[in-house]
Amino acid sequence: MNLFIHNQYERFREVPFLSRLQVTRESILSGEPFPDLDIVTNGLVLDLYSFCLDNNMIIKDYLYKFISACSKTDIETINAEATLAKIHRALKTCKTKRKNEEKELFLSQKFSIPVSTASAPRDTSSSAMPTPEQKETVNLKLKQQSTKMAAAREKSKQLKRKLERSEKRCDEKKLKLSISENETKKLRIELKDSKKNEKMLQRKLTQTMVKNAKLTNCMKDMKNAKAAMKNDLKNKTEEIQLIQSVLDETEEVVSYAEKNKKELQEANETIDFMNDIINDNPELAVYDEAEHKYTNETVQCVMNLTDMKVPTEKVENVMKEVAKLCGKNINRVPSASTVNRIVDSKVALSETQIGSVLKEKENTTLYTDETRKINMANACKHT
């Protein structure tokens, strides 16, 4: 029971009454004389009681001696059981005090020490004069009453402060009420203005609805006109497509005719060239000794032979056989390495022409060939 109450008191040990009296554990254990006090307060007794429990000290040897020495009371007259019970009640009372002011007031109040009463024969000779014990009891009661009066005065001050705070809150509420009344007046004025604006907006809405009806009729006429224009556009589009198809056919015919004309011209030039070869001298000059290069006709002939799938190493023999057939002797026949070099130049020339032509074109991809390798899609585009 003592330990439970002691644990409850741990939270109320913020007031160091022992330290105020400069009383330490060492001073108590060393047996130094206790200080003389006019009043033994509840906080002092509770601190000392907790100190005894913390150090496993005998309460009778220290607590009662301290109370007796400080209050100048005979230790033999102290009722130990009543004192211990009163300490327990003080602990519980301290626990019920929630506010710090109430707790401080309770801890600063005097601790009334219960004393044992002994039956002794009354001395009639000294009945007129009060005994020291009676004087002490009267003084104790007077001090208790003064403490209660101080507590009452403190409570009166608190109530007065509360009243002042409540009056201040009341004034603040009145001020807020006046402000709210002014705001209400302003809102009423704004409400009247809003009603006027509402009527004006209603008139504008009516006018807008009339205009909207006119616009709706205009929209219907525009939709009808749009439908008629769509029909005309559809007819014109069909006519344009028909004309475009005729133009495409005409262009194909013209391109075919130009191609045949070009081929005919090349054939005539070839015939003229062959006639010149037949009627000319028996030596066919395919290599220009002055410029140290093959003629353009010879280079074109090599390109044409390679286009006809003639192997590069066979071009020399083919040219010799053709010249022999025509009764001619070639002054210098190109070797296989020379033929390869002419083929490389042909490829470079064709790629240059493709680059110059295709850079101005769009959508030149004919088809793609996609294969997957190492989880990656590789696309080959053919132009």
Beta strands, then each sheet from edge to edge (+ up, - down):
strand 1: 283-284
strand 2: 287-288
strand 3: 293-294
strand 4: 329-330
strand 5: 367-373
strand 6: 376-382
sheet 1: 1+ 4+
sheet 2: 2+ 3-
sheet 3: 5+ 6-
end
